[in-house]
Amino acid sequence: MTAQSPERPAGRRRQPLKATPEGLKRSALYYLERYDSSSGHLRRLLRRKIQLSARVHGTDPEEGRAAVERLIVHLTDLGLLDDARYARERVRSLLARGTSGAMIRARLRAKSLPAELVEAALAEAAGGDSAHELRAALRYARRRRLGPYRLQDRAERRERDLAALGRQGFDYETARRVVDSDDPAGLEAELGLEGGPG
């Protein structure tokens, strides 16, 4: 059990700090120490702080927005924010996990990345290889033990496995090719995937 602070009654949340340019900079640097971020996502987080500060402390939201824009430019100039690098790294990481191109696009758009950066990162990761979706589907199926990686009840679970791949954004033909594969090791070797459970 924790001791209660004498100035704050039990059950009450601490009042948010006033959003000042220096405080916003500290918050941004603290966030970037812990997580990689796109400039749009960091902007959205800082604007939330500004709105909360405006409600609680009566600060001017327009001043806060201007401070955030200056801060984003400053952090970009320092190299702490780089949307193109962030997109490339996230695409590479998500493809390695077996995430479909459609799901990658959705996740990166949710992080406020421009569509052209996402498409460029996907094209760079694919490197002109048309089989990158199949490779990602195989990785996902292996990780989740779907289709040919299922130890038992494979035929009874076929439709569920197809649906699971579909929910991850893979088209029907790619999902069918993975789920109906009789030789996943051969397909992996053909696509250049390393073996073993993943």
Long-range contacts (C-beta under 8 A, 24 or more apart in sequence): 15-56, 16-49, 16-52, 16-53, 16-56, 16-57, 17-53, 18-53, 18-57, 18-59, 19-49, 19-50, 19-52, 19-53, 19-54, 19-57, 19-59, 19-64, 20-67, 21-67, 21-70, 21-71, 24-49, 24-50, 24-64, 24-67, 24-68, 24-71, 25-71, 28-71, 28-75, 29-80, 32-75, 32-80, 32-81, 36-86, 36-89, 37-81, 37-86, 37-111, 38-81, 38-83, 38-86, 38-87, 38-108, 38-111, 38-112, 38-113, 39-72, 39-75, 39-76, 39-81, 39-83, 39-112, 40-83, 40-111, 40-112, 40-113, 41-111, 41-112, 42-72, 42-75, 42-81, 43-68, 43-69, 43-72, 43-112, 44-112, 46-71, 83-113, 83-114, 83-117, 84-117, 84-120, 84-121, 86-111, 86-113, 87-113, 87-117, 87-118, 87-120, 87-121, 88-121, 88-124, 88-125, 90-121, 91-118, 91-121, 91-122, 91-124, 91-125, 92-125, 95-125, 95-132, 95-135, 95-136, 96-139, 97-139, 97-140, 97-143, 98-136, 98-137, 98-138, 98-139, 98-140, 98-141, 98-142, 98-143, 98-168, 99-136, 99-140, 99-168, 99-169, 100-133, 100-136, 100-137, 100-140, 100-168, 100-169, 100-170, 101-132, 101-133, 101-136, 101-169, 102-169, 102-170, 103-168, 103-169, 106-169, 131-191, 133-170, 133-171, 133-174, 134-174, 134-177, 134-178, 134-187, 134-191, 135-191, 135-192, 135-193, 136-170, 137-165, 137-168, 137-170, 137-174, 137-175, 137-177, 137-178, 138-178, 138-184, 138-187, 138-188, 138-191, 138-193, 139-193, 139-198, 140-165, 140-168, 140-170, 141-165, 141-178, 141-179, 141-184, 142-184, 142-197, 142-198, 143-197, 143-198, 146-178, 146-179, 147-178, 147-179, 147-180, 147-181, 147-184, 148-178, 148-179, 148-181, 148-182, 148-183, 148-184, 149-184, 149-197
